[in-house]
């Protein structure tokens, strides 16, 4: 499955790069979106056993660890400790329903047979052009893991529409409120607290967009861009960097470069395009790019590029 995609709903007629999932025009209420995505399955924690073999017989031996099992398919999603507390998907739905007056649902996605579930929603009124034609939206990403590694929480992030890439990956962004909890005793009570702590109105989208406009007004030539790349990627003098040509191409003629050519904005977008965008890629490259840009090194590189750009324009 592309990018470990299992099932999902995508709104606004926007089909994902992998072509999978149920696509509808417009948005849906949160519950209907989760149901359409097959994202309201339940999970159980069950102790795992292993065969203990001696000369005469085979017996089941307690392992002391537990599996997180998706109950409708009996699939093992993760291995956890005794202290791990299950958080069901309806808790993530409650988060989406709690903010329903402030957002429009964009998508609900189930990954890796159900090991991860997430939704994205766009904040109403939080959409603006950094320069004419280059639009940025503020979104909230809610996520929940059953893999024993991923917690649950919410993150505000900015999406550049022309490229459909995160300016900095949603779970590693330089700015934006981020609340998360782990699957330990009391996790469900903490999740209720988390839901009630989300204050959409306090997200200072205007301030962040003004910073991005500063990026668009700050000039940067190709030689300065290469120096910026060296700092972002920690390239030593004289070191061969294979990605440089691709980055230069994105800087001079990448997605939306014409909106603010030869600027810090183009520099940041060139790096995030190379590191996170799945547009105009093959299916195989798109799978790798999705994982890299969302959960891996690409997310951290994008975060560093944004932070260094901020330092440049505010110095």
C-alpha positions as CSV (number, residue, x, y, z in Angstrom):
1,X,0.0,0.0,0.0
2,X,1.4,3.5,-0.8
3,X,2.8,5.2,2.2
4,X,1.2,2.4,4.4
5,X,-2.2,3.8,3.4
6,X,-5.0,1.5,4.6
7,X,-8.2,3.5,4.2
8,X,-9.3,7.1,4.3
9,X,-11.6,9.9,3.4
10,X,-10.5,13.0,1.5
11,X,-12.7,16.0,1.1
12,X,-13.0,19.0,-1.3
13,X,-12.6,16.7,-4.3
14,X,-8.8,16.5,-3.7
15,X,-7.5,13.1,-4.5
16,X,-4.2,12.2,-2.8
17,X,-1.1,11.5,-4.9
18,X,-1.5,7.7,-4.4
19,X,-5.1,7.8,-5.8
20,X,-6.5,5.8,-2.9
21,X,-9.3,6.5,-0.4
22,X,-12.9,7.8,-0.7
23,X,-13.0,11.3,-2.2
24,X,-16.0,13.5,-1.9
25,X,-16.8,17.1,-2.9
26,X,-16.9,19.6,0.0
27,X,-16.4,18.6,3.6
28,X,-18.2,16.2,5.9
29,X,-19.2,16.2,9.6
30,X,-16.5,14.7,11.7
31,X,-18.4,11.4,12.5
32,X,-19.3,10.8,8.9
33,X,-15.8,11.5,7.8
34,X,-14.4,9.0,10.4
35,X,-17.0,6.4,9.4
36,X,-16.3,6.9,5.7
37,X,-12.6,6.4,6.4
38,X,-13.3,3.2,8.4
39,X,-11.5,4.9,11.3
40,X,-13.8,4.0,14.2
41,X,-12.6,0.4,14.7
42,X,-11.7,-0.6,18.3
43,X,-8.5,-2.1,19.7
44,X,-7.7,-4.4,22.6
45,X,-4.6,-5.1,24.6
46,X,-3.9,-8.8,24.9
47,X,-1.0,-10.6,26.6
48,X,1.3,-12.4,24.1
49,X,2.4,-16.0,24.6
50,X,5.3,-18.0,23.1
51,X,5.8,-21.8,22.8
52,X,8.0,-23.3,25.5
53,X,9.3,-26.5,24.1
54,X,10.9,-29.4,26.0
55,X,11.5,-33.0,25.1
56,X,8.0,-34.2,26.0
57,X,5.5,-31.4,25.2
58,X,4.9,-27.8,24.1
59,X,3.4,-25.3,26.5
60,X,2.3,-21.7,26.1
61,X,4.5,-19.4,28.2
62,X,3.6,-15.9,29.2
63,X,5.8,-13.3,27.6
64,X,5.1,-10.4,29.9
65,X,4.4,-8.1,27.0
66,X,1.1,-7.3,25.3
67,X,-0.2,-6.9,21.7
68,X,-2.5,-4.1,20.6
69,X,-5.0,-5.9,18.4
70,X,-7.5,-4.4,16.0
71,X,-10.7,-6.2,16.9
72,X,-12.5,-6.2,13.6
73,X,-9.5,-7.7,11.7
74,X,-7.5,-9.4,14.5
75,X,-4.4,-7.7,13.2
76,X,-1.5,-7.0,15.5
77,X,-0.7,-3.3,15.4
78,X,2.0,-3.0,18.1
79,X,3.7,-4.6,21.1
80,X,3.4,-2.7,24.4
81,X,4.1,-3.1,28.1
82,X,1.6,-3.9,30.9
83,X,1.4,-0.2,31.8
84,X,0.3,0.9,28.3
85,X,-3.3,2.3,28.3
86,X,-5.5,1.9,25.2
87,X,-6.9,5.1,23.8
88,X,-9.8,4.3,21.3
89,X,-10.3,6.1,18.0
90,X,-13.5,7.7,19.3
91,X,-11.3,9.9,21.5
92,X,-9.8,11.3,18.3
93,X,-13.3,11.7,16.9
94,X,-14.2,13.7,20.1
95,X,-11.3,16.0,19.4
96,X,-12.5,16.7,15.9
97,X,-16.1,17.2,17.1
98,X,-15.0,19.6,19.8
99,X,-13.5,22.0,17.3
100,X,-16.3,21.6,14.7
101,X,-17.4,25.3,15.0
102,X,-13.9,26.5,14.1
103,X,-12.8,24.1,11.3
104,X,-13.8,22.3,8.1
105,X,-12.7,18.7,7.9
106,X,-10.2,17.9,5.1
107,X,-9.3,14.2,5.5
108,X,-9.2,11.2,7.9
109,X,-6.5,8.7,7.2
110,X,-5.8,5.2,8.6
111,X,-2.2,4.0,8.1
112,X,-0.4,0.6,8.5
113,X,-3.6,-1.5,9.0
114,X,-4.7,0.9,11.8
115,X,-1.5,1.4,13.7
116,X,-1.9,5.2,13.1
117,X,-5.0,7.3,12.6
118,X,-5.1,11.0,11.9
119,X,-7.3,13.8,10.6
120,X,-6.6,17.2,9.2
121,X,-9.0,20.2,9.3
122,X,-8.6,23.7,8.0
123,X,-9.3,26.6,10.4
124,X,-12.1,28.9,9.0
125,X,-10.8,32.3,8.2
126,X,-7.1,31.2,8.5
127,X,-6.2,31.4,4.8
128,X,-4.1,34.2,3.2
129,X,-1.7,34.9,0.3
130,X,1.9,35.5,1.3
131,X,2.3,37.1,-2.1
132,X,-0.5,37.3,-4.6
133,X,-1.3,33.8,-5.8
134,X,0.8,31.9,-3.2
135,X,-1.7,30.8,-0.5
136,X,-1.0,29.4,2.9
137,X,-3.7,27.8,5.1
138,X,-3.6,27.0,8.8
139,X,-4.6,23.5,9.6
140,X,-4.9,21.3,12.7
141,X,-3.6,17.8,12.6
142,X,-5.0,15.3,15.2
143,X,-3.3,12.0,15.5
144,X,-3.4,8.7,17.5
145,X,-1.1,5.7,17.4
146,X,-1.7,2.1,18.3
147,X,1.8,0.9,17.3
148,X,3.3,1.3,20.8
149,X,5.5,4.2,19.6
150,X,3.2,7.0,18.5
151,X,1.2,8.9,21.2
152,X,-1.8,11.0,20.6
153,X,-2.2,14.7,20.3
154,X,-2.8,17.8,18.1
155,X,-0.6,20.1,16.1
156,X,-1.2,23.3,14.2
157,X,0.6,23.5,10.9
158,X,0.7,25.7,7.8
159,X,0.1,24.2,4.4
160,X,1.4,25.9,1.2
161,X,-1.5,25.2,-1.3
162,X,0.5,25.6,-4.5
163,X,2.7,22.7,-3.6
164,X,0.4,20.9,-1.0
165,X,3.5,20.4,1.1
166,X,3.9,21.3,4.8
167,X,6.1,24.4,5.2
168,X,7.5,22.5,8.1
169,X,6.3,19.0,8.8
170,X,3.2,18.9,10.9
171,X,4.6,17.0,13.9
172,X,8.0,18.9,13.9
173,X,7.1,22.4,13.1
174,X,9.1,25.4,14.4
175,X,5.9,27.2,15.3
176,X,2.4,26.4,16.3
177,X,0.9,24.9,19.4
178,X,1.5,21.2,19.9
179,X,-0.1,19.1,22.7
180,X,0.6,15.4,23.1
181,X,0.2,12.6,25.6
182,X,1.5,9.1,25.9
183,X,-0.3,5.8,26.5
184,X,0.3,5.4,30.2
185,X,-2.0,5.2,33.2
186,X,-4.6,7.9,33.0
187,X,-4.1,8.5,29.3
188,X,-7.8,8.8,28.6
189,X,-8.3,11.4,31.3
190,X,-5.4,13.3,29.9
191,X,-6.9,13.1,26.4
192,X,-10.0,14.8,27.7
193,X,-7.9,17.5,29.2
194,X,-6.0,17.8,25.9
195,X,-9.2,18.2,23.9
196,X,-10.5,20.9,26.2
197,X,-7.1,22.8,26.1
198,X,-7.2,23.3,22.3
199,X,-7.7,27.0,21.9
200,X,-8.0,27.7,18.2
201,X,-8.4,31.4,18.6
202,X,-4.9,31.7,20.3
203,X,-3.1,30.4,17.2
204,X,-1.4,33.6,15.9
205,X,-1.7,32.8,12.2
206,X,-1.4,36.5,11.3
207,X,2.0,36.8,12.9
208,X,3.3,33.7,11.2
209,X,2.1,34.9,7.9
210,X,3.7,38.3,8.3
211,X,7.0,36.5,9.0
212,X,6.5,34.6,5.7
213,X,5.9,37.9,3.9
214,X,9.2,39.1,5.3
215,X,10.7,36.0,3.7
216,X,9.2,37.1,0.4
217,X,10.6,40.6,0.7
218,X,14.1,39.5,1.6
219,X,16.3,39.1,-1.5
220,X,18.5,36.0,-2.0
221,X,20.6,35.1,-5.0
222,X,21.8,31.7,-6.1
223,X,25.2,32.0,-4.3
224,X,23.4,33.1,-1.1
225,X,21.0,30.2,-1.5
226,X,23.9,27.8,-1.7
227,X,25.3,29.2,1.5
228,X,21.9,28.8,3.0
229,X,21.8,25.2,1.9
230,X,25.2,24.6,3.4
231,X,24.0,25.8,6.7
232,X,20.7,23.9,6.6
233,X,22.3,20.6,5.7
234,X,25.6,21.2,7.6
235,X,27.7,20.8,4.5
236,X,31.5,21.3,5.0
237,X,33.5,23.4,2.6
238,X,34.5,21.3,-0.5
239,X,32.1,18.5,0.4
240,X,30.2,17.1,-2.6
241,X,26.4,17.4,-2.0
242,X,24.4,15.4,-4.5
243,X,21.1,17.1,-3.7
244,X,22.5,20.6,-4.5
245,X,21.4,20.6,-8.2
246,X,17.9,19.5,-7.4
247,X,17.7,22.3,-4.7
248,X,18.9,24.9,-7.1
249,X,16.4,23.8,-9.7
250,X,13.6,24.1,-7.1
251,X,14.9,27.6,-6.0
252,X,15.0,29.0,-9.6
253,X,11.9,27.2,-11.1
254,X,10.2,25.1,-8.5
255,X,6.5,25.1,-7.5
256,X,5.3,28.7,-7.2
257,X,8.8,30.2,-7.6
258,X,7.4,33.0,-9.8
259,X,5.5,34.4,-6.9
260,X,8.6,35.6,-5.1
261,X,11.7,34.8,-7.2
262,X,15.2,35.1,-5.7
263,X,13.9,35.5,-2.2
264,X,14.2,33.8,1.2
265,X,10.7,32.6,0.7
266,X,11.8,30.8,-2.5
267,X,14.7,29.3,-0.6
268,X,12.5,27.9,2.2
269,X,10.0,26.6,-0.3
270,X,12.8,25.0,-2.4
271,X,14.0,23.0,0.5
272,X,10.5,22.0,1.7
273,X,9.6,21.0,-1.9
274,X,12.5,18.7,-2.2
275,X,12.1,17.3,1.3
276,X,8.3,17.0,1.6
277,X,6.3,17.4,-1.5
278,X,4.8,14.4,-3.2
279,X,3.5,16.3,-6.2
280,X,4.6,15.1,-9.6
281,X,6.5,12.1,-8.2
282,X,6.2,8.4,-9.1
283,X,4.3,6.1,-6.7
284,X,7.5,4.6,-5.4
285,X,9.1,7.9,-4.8
286,X,5.9,9.3,-3.3
287,X,5.8,6.6,-0.7
288,X,9.4,7.3,0.4
289,X,8.8,11.1,0.3
290,X,5.6,10.8,2.4
291,X,7.4,9.0,5.1
292,X,10.5,11.1,5.0
293,X,8.6,14.4,5.0
294,X,6.1,13.5,7.6
295,X,7.9,11.4,10.1
296,X,11.6,11.4,9.1
297,X,14.7,13.4,8.3
298,X,12.8,15.6,5.8
299,X,10.7,17.0,8.6
300,X,13.7,18.0,10.6
301,X,15.4,19.6,7.6
302,X,12.3,21.6,6.8
303,X,12.1,22.7,10.4
304,X,15.7,23.9,10.4
305,X,15.3,25.8,7.1
306,X,12.4,27.7,8.5
307,X,14.2,28.5,11.7
308,X,17.4,29.7,9.8
309,X,15.2,31.8,7.5
310,X,13.6,33.5,10.5
311,X,17.0,34.3,11.9
312,X,18.0,35.9,8.6
313,X,15.1,38.3,8.4
314,X,14.9,39.1,12.1
315,X,18.6,39.6,12.7
